Amino acid sequence: MSSATVVPLAYQGNTSASVADWLNKGDNAWQLVAATVVGLQSVPGLVVLYGGVVKKKWAVNSAFMALYAFAAVWICWVTWAYNMSFGEKLLPIWGKARPALDQGLLVGRAALPATVHYRADGSVETAAVEPFYPMATVVYFQCVFAAITLILVAGSLLGRMSFLAWMIFVPLWLTFSYTVGAFSLWGGGFLFHWGVIDYCGGYVIHVGPRAQKDRERFPPNNILFTLTGAGLLWMGWAGFNGGGPYAANSVASMAVLNTNICTAMSLIVWTCLDVIFFKKPSVVGAVQGMITGLVCITPAAGVVQGWAALVMGVLAGSIPWYTMMILHKRSKILQRVDDTLGVFHTHGVAGLLGGLLTGLFAEPTLCNLFLPVADSRGAFYGGDGGAQFGKQIAGGLFVVAWNVVVTSLICLAINLVVPLRMPDDKLEVGDDAVHGEEAYALWGDGEMYDVTKHGSDAAVAPVV
């Protein structure tokens, strides 16, 4: 056979290095798709959502914070952070920092050696996770998880944090906060070995307030953009939770179904509460309810029954609603914290709630399909379920405490180099002062056209 008629190696069945005997094309295809739709949650999902949900003068800055974070996380992840999260153990909370760029690692079969689970006597209870696809797929999948986490953090900082401070914050927070939570819970750290259940990331700042008038009135500049970004976030969560088992299996199917059940119920409950107490169904409120449902179900998605997902949706749509819409307005302490998009409520409260409810509703049969600890179960199923609930509380407290301390230290360190908060003159103007760009070709937000702000050659749109 002439060389011109030889089929390329990638298409020679299971007889070449590119299609190894261990490769399951279905699992690999699903994991790549799952990772891609998780990436779409960030770009363009949260880019569009943030650009639409903030005041017009902050549309560009908010969207750009999300886009920058996505790019910066990618470089940090493959350079050192992946192995800090899923690599060889350095400490009970951290893996060893090293690159994930060598083709010898990336082309070979995926293996997560730190995920071996041992019994109390030191014997192996569950072997290491070894998915049936290349390590490159795992690195990709986990990177988009890390990226969306940073972008969600940005939601509490919009309209006040300087962009230069954000550029420094992203790699520092990824390195000293995210990697600790990831390794501790998923990568073989102490919470993993203790048996804390976090199916796909429910457990995973104070910079100075916005300008006073922005705190008093911060209307969305484009509700339809907000809904577009929210829709991408919701649909992308199928990849988020569906990719958690590292395979296209029944656990993935259960997780995707539960994700949608809980999210839909949470949105409906939040909207009903808005109608009952404020007499109007808020679109932004519905988006908040959608987000709390997504966040709440995530630690439980593949290990609870459908009825439990419904109950979690009711609680996800009501408890964060109460803390945001009622408690926050009555608490002098909470009012002192400027959280632009209510991330404390939609992610902090909802995430902790989801972790605790997992400790109640985790169903034994489903747990045995996915978890490394045999006979795991929630408190509602008796046995060791009460102890599991206690573990969920302790795990949540550890993650919260670590993030509060480390985030505060990072912010203090950055403030020694550059100011965290934008100066008042830039806060007054917004995107034009920060980037020299605006989202829409219109002057607005109440200011007059000013040559010192907008440039002498800028065209002023006629008033129709």
Disulfide bonds with the S-S distance in Angstrom:
none
